[in-house]
Amino acid sequence: MMSTNNQISVEIPKAVLDEVTQKLQDCKTLLAPYLQGLTVEQRKKLFKMGDKTVATVQKVKDYLETNPEFAPAYMDKTEFLKDEAVVTGLSPLGNLANQLASDIADTITIAGSEALISALFYYGTTKEAADKGIASAKPIYDDLSQRFVRKGNKAVPKKE
């Protein structure tokens, strides 16, 4: 059954959306020279760090400073330290960006669900009015009904 339970009731001012967009664009621009993208194939081939391995790399960094005699000759200590610093520096930003993206996605999902339910109610009312011969409802119903064409096994959404 479709619900009319309203879980979210906010209006985000356009000025706030514009400012956030600009700030996110500024962040992207600031970091662009330092970030690198991967293809799906490249991502699959890489040896990946997880929570435990981050701690291991940081421990090795500490030991490298206190006991450098154990560093193999073929290890590029400078590059290792740079890579570790990038992980340490970007991880909090990644966490914040993921949290923001998740909150935005959840808010879009809630608001979208509520908007779609209301739209379906309106669609159902225009269908009912068109079926009863109300002339002004027919063109609205005809236009909206194109959005609810059956595809495969999916039924046309119905008002409940």
C-alpha positions, 0 to 999 in steps of 0.5 A: 500500500502506498503511504502518505507518511511524510518523512522529510519536509525541507526546502533547500534554498537555491543560494545554499545549493549554489554555494555548496556546488561552488565549494564542491567544485572548488574542492575538486579543482584544488585536488585535481592536480593530485588525484588520478582515476582508474579504469575498472580493469586497473582497479581490479589488478591493484593490491588494495589496502583495507583497514588492517593494512592501513595500520600495517603501512603506518607501523612500517613507516614508524619502524622505517624511521626507527630501524632503517637498516631493515629497509631492502635496497630495492625499496624506494623509501622516499616514494613509500613515505609519499604514498603513505602521506597521500593515504593518510591525508586523503582518507579523512577527505574520502570519509567525509565525501562518502558520508556526504554522498550517502546523506545526499543519496538517502535524502534524494531517495526519501524525497523522491519516493514521497514525490513519486507517491504523490505523482501516482496519486495525481495520475490515478485521479486524472485517470479516474476523471478521464474514465468518467468523461471529464474532458479536461482530465483526458489530455493530462491522463493521456500525457501522463499515461505514456510514462506508465507504459507496461514493460515486460512483467511490470504492471502499470502502477495503480492508485490504492 
